[in-house]
Amino acid sequence: MNDITPLHDDSLDEGLRSALLQIDRGPALTVDVDEVLRRGARHRRLVTLERVAAVAAVALVVVGVGSFAVGRTTSPDASIAPASSVSPSAKPSAVVAVAPQAVVGSSGTNGDVKLKRGLTGMEIANIGREPMTVSIQEATASGATIKAVLKAVPPSQQDRIIFDDALIGAVDRPGPSSVTVPAGTHLLLVMAVDITTCPSTRAAVNAMADSVSSTVTLSLRSASGGTSTLRVTESEAHWVRIGLVYACGYAPQT
């Protein structure tokens, strides 16, 4: 077959075209490019503002929580007692004052005929465990004049009493008001009894010595503050009797 039917009939195309043109397609759409750009920019700004507002809201929440935590730390509830009131700090223990302990130890007696003075030295031994301070509180006597002073004893003389001129005249010089004695050592209490005249017989000297009464009161204080009193009387080693015998030139009887 030699006739070729055309795929597109011009008359058919024209009819279709006319039919399509008669269809109401409505108003023609127009695109305002500038308006589209402005709307896009506005949308982006709104999105940015929303994000900033969200970040700010989160920051405010964090700051609020932090402030609450700080407030709880610095301002505890008044109903909760502070730890210091529940468990007060331990107070340092008070120092216990230990009373000093002393005894009258060895003594030595001598005399000076020229001065009409009987002299004795008595060891006041510290038998406690602390240093002890000794002071002469009072020296009283009847029937004679009694003088007393304190004398520190160096370590080299702790084993003996040396009666020399310095010791005999020690009672005439102002002595220290107090002397501190280490534990286990002693000081010397030097006492003297003076008379104006000596009786002519030994019996009379003894009678005179018996009429003399004396007491030397010592105040003791330990390093920790404890106190006590020690009284030395003429009965200690009969120092007044022996001293007067020496002062009057009589050798003591053995």
Disulfide bonds with the S-S distance in Angstrom:
Cys198-Cys248 2.24
